[in-house]
Amino acid sequence: MKFIKLYESFEDVDIDSICKKYEIINYTINSDGTVDVDGNVDLNRKSLIKLPLKFGKVSGDFDCSNNILNTLECSPQLVGGCYDCRYNQLTTLEGCPQSVGGNFDCYYNKLITLKGSPKSVGGDFDCQYNQLTTLEGCPQLLGSDFTFYNNQLKDLYGFPEFYDGGVNYANNPISEILSLFKTLHLGKVIDLLNEYGVIQHNGKLVVLDRLEEVFYTLNMEIPEINLKNYEVY
């Protein structure tokens, strides 16, 4: 039986008892008190305010969704499968894994920033239904779709360069610009919007000739441009 001190508490924590309580099996307790798990960790709907253990590596899925978490402190830093922290009270992703092999779901939280996001996600990255005004800090390596609809994004600075996966963007101020481009390869569009500095002054102003240059570069016909969410210069 091994004990650690968690969350700077003065009370020792019985790791084995906690693992038994949450049905965590095939685990290894490391010398620094972190817990590696060979398999999945399911903490869904446990009324958690904080994670009950300090995790190291989890080879399978890690699910801490549908709780009342306001911090991801003590999350594993490496997850081989999917990581799910949706439906919580998170305002930041600080403390989350730095590498996730499968999908990363953080939707239906209160995120205002993506700083602290994983550096790489092997599957989808889904941050819809938050309060994001920027993508700064988002993963730069994505294996599949990037979903950020129902936020408050007026620009896409910070978007991963050279990304060619699916982009789900509806119900953001930026949507009216992206919808002008009739293409499935929006990653290239976003790269050019950012490279040419099309959107200026914290998402308030669009430089029209720069926007038109994006169409020229992509050999696309320029549509009628009437923007409601931006001043046009």
Residue pairs with C-beta under 8 A, 6 or more apart in sequence:
1 14
1 15
1 16
1 17
2 14
2 15
2 16
2 29
2 33
3 12
3 13
3 14
3 15
4 12
4 13
4 15
4 33
4 54
5 11
5 12
5 13
5 33
6 13
6 33
6 52
6 53
6 54
6 74
7 50
7 73
7 74
13 53
15 29
15 33
15 35
15 53
18 24
18 52
18 53
19 25
19 27
19 35
19 53
21 52
22 41
22 42
22 43
22 46
22 52
23 42
24 35
24 37
24 41
24 53
25 39
26 37
26 38
26 39
27 35
27 36
27 37
27 38
28 35
28 36
28 37
28 38
29 35
30 36
30 56
33 54
34 54
34 55
34 56
35 53
35 54
35 55
35 56
36 55
36 56
36 57
36 58
37 55
37 57
37 58
37 59
37 60
37 76
38 59
38 60
39 58
39 59
39 60
40 58
40 60
40 61
40 62
40 63
40 81
41 55
41 58
41 60
41 61
41 62
41 63
41 76
42 61
42 63
43 51
43 52
43 62
43 63
43 64
43 67
44 63
44 64
44 65
44 66
44 67
44 84
45 65
45 66
45 67
46 67
47 67
47 68
48 64
48 67
48 68
48 69
49 67
49 68
49 69
49 70
50 69
50 71
50 73
50 74
51 64
51 69
51 72
51 73
51 74
51 75
53 74
54 74
55 62
55 74
55 75
55 76
56 76
56 77
56 78
57 76
57 77
57 78
57 79
57 80
58 76
58 78
58 79
58 80
58 81
59 80
59 81
60 79
60 80
60 81
61 79
61 81
61 82
61 83
61 84
61 102
62 75
62 76
62 79
62 81
62 82
62 83
62 84
62 97
63 82
63 84
64 72
64 75
64 84
64 85
64 88
65 84
65 85
65 86
65 87
65 88
65 105
66 86
66 87
66 88
67 87
67 88
68 88
68 89
69 85
69 88
69 89
69 90
70 88
70 89
70 90
70 91
71 90
71 92
71 94
71 95
72 85
72 90
72 92
72 93
72 94
72 95
72 96
72 116
73 94
73 95
74 95
75 83
75 95
75 96
75 97
76 97
77 97
77 98
77 99
78 97
78 98
78 99
79 97
79 99
79 100
79 101
79 102
80 101
80 102
81 100
81 101
81 102
82 100
82 101
82 102
82 103
82 104
82 105
82 123
83 96
83 97
83 100
83 102
83 103
83 104
83 105
83 118
84 103
84 105
85 93
85 96
85 105
85 106
85 109
86 105
86 106
86 107
86 108
86 109
86 126
87 107
87 108
87 109
88 108
88 109
89 109
89 110
90 106
90 109
90 110
90 111
91 109
91 110
91 111
91 112
91 113
92 111
92 112
92 113
92 115
92 116
93 106
93 111
93 113
93 114
93 115
93 116
93 117
93 137
94 115
94 116
95 116
96 104
96 106
96 116
96 117
96 118
97 118
98 118
98 119
98 120
99 118
99 119
99 120
100 118
100 120
100 121
100 122
100 123
101 122
101 123
102 122
102 123
103 121
103 123
103 124
103 125
103 126
103 144
104 117
104 118
104 121
104 123
104 124
104 125
104 126
104 139
105 124
105 126
106 126
106 127
106 130
107 126
107 127
107 128
107 129
107 130
107 147
108 128
108 129
108 130
109 129
109 130
110 130
110 131
111 127
111 130
111 131
111 132
112 130
112 131
112 132
112 133
113 132
113 134
113 136
113 137
114 127
114 132
114 134
114 135
114 136
114 137
114 138
114 158
115 136
115 137
116 137
117 125
117 137
117 138
117 139
118 139
119 139
119 140
119 141
120 139
120 140
120 141
120 142
121 139
121 141
121 142
121 143
122 143
122 144
123 143
123 144
124 142
124 144
124 145
124 146
124 147
125 138
125 139
125 142
125 145
125 146
125 147
126 145
126 147
127 138
127 147
127 148
127 151
128 147
128 148
128 149
128 150
128 151
128 168
129 150
129 151
130 150
130 151
131 151
131 152
132 148
132 151
132 152
132 153
133 151
133 152
133 153
133 154
133 203
134 153
134 155
134 157
134 158
135 148
135 153
135 156
135 157
135 158
135 159
136 157
136 158
137 158
138 146
138 158
138 159
138 160
139 160
140 160
140 161
141 160
142 160
142 163
142 165
143 165
144 165
144 166
145 165
145 166
145 167
145 168
146 159
146 160
146 163
146 165
146 166
146 167
146 168
147 168
148 168
148 169
148 172
149 168
149 169
149 170
149 171
149 172
149 175
150 170
150 171
150 172
151 171
151 172
152 172
152 173
153 169
153 172
153 173
153 174
153 203
154 172
154 173
154 174
154 199
154 202
154 203
154 204
154 229
154 230
155 174
155 193
155 194
155 199
155 202
155 203
156 174
156 190
156 193
156 194
157 194
157 199
159 187
159 190
159 191
159 194
160 187
161 191
162 187
162 191
163 187
163 190
163 191
164 185
164 187
164 188
165 187
166 184
167 178
167 186
167 187
167 190
169 175
169 178
169 186
173 203
173 229
173 230
174 199
174 203
174 229
176 227
176 228
176 229
177 193
177 198
177 199
177 206
177 211
177 227
177 230
178 186
178 189
178 190
180 223
180 225
181 189
181 214
181 215
181 218
181 220
182 220
183 189
183 218
183 220
188 218
189 214
189 218
192 198
192 214
192 217
192 218
193 199
193 211
193 214
196 210
196 213
196 214
197 207
197 210
198 206
198 207
198 210
198 211
198 214
199 205
199 206
199 207
199 230
200 206
200 207
200 233
203 230
204 230
204 231
205 230
205 231
205 232
205 233
206 227
206 230
206 231
206 232
206 233
207 233
208 225
208 232
208 233
211 225
212 222
215 221
215 222
216 222
225 232
